[in-house]
């Protein structure tokens, strides 16, 4: 669905932020895009949505270049940016004015999501709190039924019940023909929703694997400090070490500690990637 | 809108974009209309108060109102792409499924065609209230003013897309800078060619068309220059990226 080929980008008078990036995103997946501050996540999302042009390389959605900003291609994507301003309109008016641009827009769906989020669409959008505006835009983005849905820090500004509601709503979606990209630092909020993990570091994608593959190759365990178990990366904690160890055939499928995995990828990039290159031990 | 989104020009999308521009700028438009109505009422009240003494003021009042109409139009045009100036609102505009040409066409329709129609109707009402004859309103002088307005409006439309902040003032400063630069180049050239004192340089503020030939050439000149700046605006909008 989304194909990024040898993509490089640099802001004027700055060193390259993204260099020779290659990425293939397929429908039916929820991709988690992670990276340290300044790694280029938002820049990459801006390139994917055609708001920034790469210095070289291609960004294609269903074979069409995003730089063209053609209506056909734009009608297949929606982005909820981390920070955004909404026009001085009521929610209802916003929907009325924008929904005709999205041919698969589902009016019933947006009203049911807004009801779940307890957002009154008859209110003026700028008069809502940031969290309420975010919930409104998330509801609108989901209702567009676009092939590609991009959510940049979707849970920032949401209260605790809303985060659960958001997870529930996304989990209930039929995403067979959709691809969702979630860029976030809130790994504990959203980890359970993601089925593919992509990590950006120093302008390159250093990790890009499905969660099934990760659990197949790596195991996250708490081991005793005195134990002689070899681990790839570990973080000392009360009573032991939270560690990433190579998975063995005897390990059952376990949950991924995304925070630990992310730290491991950043600190021990090559060692972790090595586990995915060779045959399974 | 149809289920299959086509990339070719769509009047439906232009209509929807126009509705969107009007809805977003509703407050500004309402304030403008209220100001216009207030000015008309104030002028009519003043004319009634001063009675016969005010009869000769008609054309002056009309010209003053026309200047207001022009500069308000330029200022309004300068705000057409304000969404692009903020990283918070720009994504809504960039990712809206319409072509760059449609987005620009809708902005031009609102800021030039609709604005001019409403503005001219208001000026006509004002001219009637000022005791001027309707024929004066439809005279060649009014038409000549409109050519200039059309050209400068396209320049401000380009400024609305080109600059990233304070678009109205930035466009005025850029225009002044361009005029000063051209003036200096002209002076330099004339000085080199035939001597400074034998040449005069005047900045054209209006297109004077009094004969049929002049009218046609004025229309052509207006169309070409306006189309050029609208084309520049299109290219800039097509290539503009989020800040």
Interface residues (C-beta under 8 A of the other chain):
Chain A: X46 X49 X50 X51 X52 X53 X69 X70 X71 X72 X74 X75 X77 X78 X79 X81 X83 X84 X85 X86 X87 X88 X89 X93 X97 X98 X100 X101 X102 X103 X104
Chain B: X1 X2 X3 X4 X5 X6 X7 X10 X12 X13 X16 X19 X20 X23 X24 X26 X27 X86 X87 X88 X89 X90 X91 X92 X94 X95 X96 X97 X98 X99 X100 X102 X238 X239 X241 X242
